[in-house]
C-alpha cells in the first residue's frame, strides 16, 4: 500500500508519458541509495522529524545524489556501449540476474 502511494506521488511529480512506473521507482531507489551513503544525513533522518531533517543537509544531499548518480550511470553506460566485449559480458550478467528474478 505504501509503495502504491509512493508510485502515485512520483507520477504526480514527473511527466511520465515516456516512463513506466518501474522506471521512475528505480530512479528514486537509485537516488535514495546514493543519499544513504551520507552517514551524517542518515543520522539526521534517524534522530529528527522530517521537518527538522529538512533543515539539515538532506536537501543538498539529495541534489548531490541526483547529480552523482547521473554521472555514474553515464560513465557505466559509456563503458558498456563503447566496448563490445564488455557489453557481451554485461549482457550475460543481466541474463543471469533475469533468470534469478524468475
CORUR-V67477 format. One record per residue. N is the residue number from 1. OMEGA is omega in degrees with one decimal (999 if undefined). D_LAST is the distance of its C-alpha to the last C-alpha in Angstrom with 2 decimals. Layout:
BEGIN
N | OMEGA | D_LAST
N | OMEGA | D_LAST
END
This chain:
BEGIN
1 | 177.9 | 23.44
2 | 178.3 | 24.33
3 | 177.2 | 21.31
4 | 178.0 | 22.46
5 | 179.2 | 25.93
6 | 178.6 | 24.93
7 | 177.8 | 23.16
8 | 178.9 | 26.31
9 | 177.6 | 28.54
10 | 178.9 | 26.72
11 | 176.2 | 27.07
12 | -175.5 | 30.75
13 | -173.5 | 31.15
14 | 168.7 | 29.71
15 | -164.7 | 30.54
16 | -173.6 | 27.12
17 | -179.0 | 27.75
18 | -176.1 | 26.00
19 | 172.8 | 23.09
20 | 174.2 | 20.13
21 | -179.1 | 19.81
22 | 177.2 | 16.84
23 | -175.9 | 19.24
24 | 179.4 | 21.90
25 | 177.4 | 19.94
26 | 176.9 | 18.50
27 | 178.8 | 22.13
28 | 177.6 | 23.42
29 | 179.5 | 21.08
30 | 179.7 | 22.28
31 | 177.1 | 25.88
32 | -178.2 | 25.45
33 | 177.2 | 24.25
34 | 177.5 | 27.23
35 | -179.1 | 29.59
36 | 177.7 | 28.41
37 | -178.9 | 29.80
38 | -175.7 | 33.25
39 | 179.6 | 34.46
40 | -179.6 | 37.56
41 | 179.3 | 35.73
42 | 175.5 | 33.31
43 | 177.9 | 36.45
44 | 178.9 | 38.06
45 | -176.9 | 35.10
46 | -171.4 | 35.06
47 | -176.2 | 38.82
48 | 171.4 | 39.71
49 | 176.4 | 39.24
50 | -179.7 | 37.37
51 | 179.3 | 40.80
52 | -179.0 | 42.08
53 | 179.3 | 39.05
54 | 178.1 | 39.46
55 | -179.5 | 42.96
56 | -174.6 | 41.70
57 | -172.0 | 39.64
58 | -174.8 | 36.51
59 | 178.1 | 37.16
60 | 179.0 | 38.21
61 | 176.4 | 35.20
62 | 178.0 | 32.87
63 | 179.4 | 34.78
64 | 179.5 | 34.55
65 | 177.2 | 30.81
66 | -179.7 | 30.38
67 | -177.5 | 32.58
68 | -178.5 | 31.15
69 | 177.3 | 27.50
70 | 179.6 | 28.61
71 | 179.4 | 30.52
72 | -179.3 | 27.75
73 | 179.5 | 25.27
74 | -179.6 | 28.08
75 | 178.3 | 28.89
76 | 179.9 | 25.35
77 | -179.6 | 24.95
78 | 177.3 | 28.31
79 | -179.5 | 27.43
80 | -174.1 | 24.43
81 | -176.1 | 26.39
82 | -175.1 | 29.59
83 | -178.1 | 28.43
84 | 178.9 | 26.71
85 | 178.3 | 26.09
86 | 178.2 | 24.43
87 | 179.0 | 22.41
88 | 178.7 | 21.14
89 | 178.3 | 20.23
90 | 177.9 | 18.47
91 | 178.1 | 16.49
92 | 177.2 | 15.49
93 | 178.7 | 14.40
94 | 177.1 | 12.34
95 | 179.2 | 10.72
96 | 178.1 | 9.92
97 | 179.1 | 8.73
98 | 176.2 | 6.33
99 | 178.4 | 5.15
100 | -177.5 | 5.32
101 | 176.9 | 3.79
102 | 999 | 0.00
END
